[in-house]
Amino acid sequence: MEKGDVTILKKKPIYPVSSELRKYLRAYNREARLPIGYNDLLNFYESFPVMDKSGKDTLWECPLYPPHEIERINSGLKKAYAMLKASGNLRIVEHKYIDRIDYCKFGNSNPFRIKIVNRLNDIYDYFYVKKADASRIYGLELEEIFSPNQVNYLVDENTLIEEHIAGIPGDVFAKTRLDQTDYNPKRIAKEFVKFNERCMITLLGDMRAYNFVMQITPDFDDFQFRLRAIDFDQQFYEGNVKVYMPQYFKENRPYVELAMEHLTDKTVLQYQQEEQSSIMYQARSEKHRLRELRDVSKKDNISTPANIHQLASGLAKHYGDPHYHTCESMTDIIELNIKNVIRQVIA
């Protein structure tokens, strides 16, 4: 596994949700009439920075809303949470209240993070209200199809609400827990290799350490680890091949160095093949949904011709496969990636 530096020079534009994509979302129960929209949450008159426990700026802000708007906003958010978690059953929010709304100007989707608390036992949860970006939606759908993870979200017009993905932020885990003696470093390195492979095949870009989380599960004799993406804004947009390989971001160097220290070329290849096999089985089991998503995304304008050409040329060189030069869209590139994975696994 190699390490290096790659940067994203420009902010990706927000792509609107096409009518064809909306039909797909309706078919798979991803579309709903939400009681509150993204634009409603933008109507705050001032905000103050949110600091962490050590007094460091988190890059989130806490917006302040006019008093006459607070009840309407909180009620709408509680109903939206019920729709996201329980198909609209309001009984699950009878004893819950909106504790805090945070806003982030950093990133493409400028999300609002909502903290909802059960007043009976103080147990809390988070969910997010974001701009509905077609790139992100395609990323969420591919995550649902190809990864071992489930994603939960709803879309209404220009609003997307999304379930919180629990875990330790990748950058925090690298700084505070990577050297923990109870953890097997080979298991962590293995998970990073498989995550790197999945991002490359599905063209999920910009997986810097703060864009994924580490989930830890105690097993009967050890700890199991899973890396989960939490940011899907850079789904098959960029033209640089390395954007889709987490190993090339400087923020991920601790994980790369861990893999280089504890894994051999042979074991890296083995874990890549394991991930390829998993993706092949997922592609076969979800072939109808995948075909529908492919047909929709082929018609969508979610990148630039220059980026598509650059990525196709880069992958042709990376894999030594001239067939990439015939790809006319990002969807064509992913489809060829999947076909090549199936060929390699079967061979």
N, C-alpha and C positions, 0 to 999 in steps of 0.2 A: 504494500500500500504506500502510495506516494503522498507527500504533503506539499503545499504551495500556497500562494496567495491569489485570490480572485476577488474582484470588486464589481459591484453593480453601479454604473455611472449615473443612470437616469431613473427617476421614479416612473413606475409603470402606470399607464392611464387606467382609469376605471372603465370597464367595458359593460355596456347595458345588457340586460337579460333579454334575449331575442324571443319572439313569439314561439318559435320552434322549441327553444329550451323551456319556456313556460309550459308547453304541452307535455314535455317530458316530466317536468317537476310535478304537474298535476297527476300524471299517471302513476307516480311513485310516492304520492302523498307528501310531497315536499312544499306544496303551495298552500297558503291559507290566508284568510282575511284577518289580518292582525288588528287588535284594538288600538295599537299605537305604532307610529312610524318613526323612522330615523330622524326625519326633519322635525318632528315634535320635540325631540331631545336636544335639538340645536338651539332652542329658544331660551337659552340662559343669558343672564345679563352680566355675569362676571364669574370668575373661577379662581381657585387658589391651588397651589401645587400640593400633590400628595407625596409625603415623605415616608421612607421606610423606617424600620425600627431603629436604625443607626443614624437617622437624620439625613439620609441621602435622597436626592430628588429621584423619584421613580419614573419621571417623564409623563406621568398621568396627572390630570387636574380634576378637581372636584367642582363641578359647576353649581351655580346657585340659580334657582328658578323663582319667578314671581310667586308670592304666596298663594294667589288665586289659581295657579296652575298646578301646584304640587299634588293635590288630591287626585286630579284627573290623570296626571302622569303616573303616579304610584298605582292607581287602580288599573290603568292600561298595562303597566308592566307586570302586575300580578296575574292578570288574565293571560298575557302573552306567555308567561312562565308556565301556567297551567296548560296552555295549548302545546307548548314544547315538551312538557314532561308527562302529561296525562290526557292528551287528546281533548283538552278544554275542560276537563272535570274540575270545577272551581272548589270542590271540597278540599283539595290538596293545599289551597292557599288561604283557607279560612283563618288559620292562626299564624299566618306569615305576614311580614311587613317588609317594605323596601327600606333597607338600612342606609344604603349609599349608592350614588351614581358617580362613576368616574369616567373621564373622557381623555382619550389619547390622541394628540395631534401627530404623533410619530407613527409612520407607516402609511400604507396605501388606503386602508379601509377606515381610518380614523374612528376606531370603535368606541362604544360606550360599554363599560363593564358594570353590571348590576349586581349588587349584593343583596340577597333576600334571606331573611332570618325567621326561624320558627320561634315565636315568643314563648312557647311552652317549655322549650329545652335549650334555646339559644343555638341550636344547630343551624348552620348557614350554608348557602350554596351561591354560586355565581352563574350568570349567563351574559351573553353579549348581544348588543344591537349594533349592526354595521350597515354600511352601504352595500346594496346588492350588486356584487361584481361578478360577471360571468366567469372570469378566470378562477375566482375563488370557488364558485359553485362546481365547476368542472373538477377542480382539485379535490373538493370534498367528496364528489361522486366517485372519483378514481380511488380515493382512500377507502371508501366503503367497499368497492369492488375488489381491489387487489391486496389490501393490507389485512392483517388479522384483527383490525380495529373496526368498531362501529362508530358512525358519526350521526349526530342528531341536530337538525336545523330546519328552519322554515323560511319561506320567501314570500313577500307580498310587495308587489310593485318595486320600489327602489330600496326596500328594507329587507335585511336578513337577520334573523335571530338565531343564535348558535349556542349549543350547550358548552359548558366549561369542560375542558379536558384536564383532569387532575394529574398532577405529577410535579416533580422537582425541575424547574427550568434548567436546561442543559448547561448553561454557563455557571449557574449556582452549584449544580452537582459537580462540575469539573473543579471548581475552586474549593469546595468544602467536603466532598465525599469520595472523590475519585481514589484517594489513597487509604480509604478506611480498611482496616485489616480484616474486618468480617466479610468483606466483599471479594469475590474471586475476579481478579482483573481480566482473566481470559474470557469470562462470560460477558463482561462489559465490552471488551474489544470485539467479540463475536457479534454482539448486537449492533455495534456501530458499522461493521462490515456489511451486515445484512441490510441495515437501514440505508447505507450508501448505495447499495446495489438497487434497492427498490426505488429510491429517488431517481436514479439514472434511467431505469427502464420506463418509469411512468412520467418522467420529465417534470418532477416537482423541484422547483428551484429555490435558491436562497435559504437553504437549511442551515443557517448559522445557529450557534448553540442556543441563542435566546429564542429561536423559532421552533424548538422542539423541547419536549419534557422527557425526563426519565421516570418510568414507573417501576417500582420495586415490589416484588412479591416474595415474602418468605416461604420457602419450601421446607420439606421435612428435614433436609440435610444441607441446604444452601439457600442463597438468594437468587431469584430469577429477575432478569432485567428486560425492559422493553422501551425502546425509543419511539415516541409518538410525535408526529408533526402537529403543530398547532397553528401554523400560518400557511395558507394555501394561495396567497395573492400572486405568487410567482409561478403559477401553473403554466407550463409550456408557452412562455412569452419570449424569453431571452434567446439570443443566438449563440452565446458562448457555451460550449459543451461543459466547461468546468462549473458553470453556475448550477448544474444539476448533479454535481458530485460534492457532497458535504466535506469530503476530505480536503478540498482545496480552499476552504475558508479558514483564515487565520484564527478565528474564534474557536475552531474545532481542533486545533493542534494538540491539546491534551489527549483527545480520543485517538487521533492518528498516531501519536507517539506511543500510546498504550498498545495499540495494535501492532506497531512495528517492534515493540519490545517483547510482546508475549505470543505473537502469532508468526508462523512461517508462511512462505508463499503457498505451500501446499494446503495449509489449513484455511488461509484466506480464500483460495479457490473453492475449497469444499463448502465454505459458508455462503459464498456467492451462488454456487450451484443449488444449495438448499433453498435459498431465496427464490431463485429462478423456478425451481420445482413448485414452490408454493404459489407463485404468480401464475404458472401454467394451469394448475388445478383450479385456481380462482377464476381464470379466464374461461375455462371450460364450464364450470358450474354456473357462472353468471353470463353465459354467452349471449342470451337474448337481451338482457339489460345493457350489456357492453355494446352490442350491435346498435341498439337504439341510441345510446349516447354517442357512438361514433357517427351515426348518420346526422345527428343534430349538430355536433361540433364541427363536422366537415363544412357545413354551410355557414358557420359563424366566423366573424372577423375578429379574432382575438390575439393576433400578433401582427407583425409587418412582413412583407415579402422579403425584405433584407434579412430579418432575423431567421425566417424559415430557411432561406438559402444558406445562411452562415451555419446554422445548426446542422442542416443536412450534410453540408460539406465536412463539417467537423466530425460528425458521427461516421461518415464514410471513411475518413482517415483513421479515426479511433478504432473502429471495428474491422477495417480493411474490407469494407463491403460497398461496392459501387452502386448497389441498388438504392442507397439513400439519396443519390442524386436525382432520382425520379420522383421524390416526394414533393408534393405541391402545397402541403399544409402541415401544421403541427400534428394534426390527427393522423395523417399518413405516416409520420415519423414514429409515433407511438405504436401504430398498428404494425409497422415493420419491426419495431423492437419486440413486440409480443410474439410475432411469427418467428423471429430468430430465437427467442427464448424457448419456444415450443420445439423447434428443430433441435436445439442443443440438448434439451432434456431427453428427448426421444432417442437421439443418436447414440 
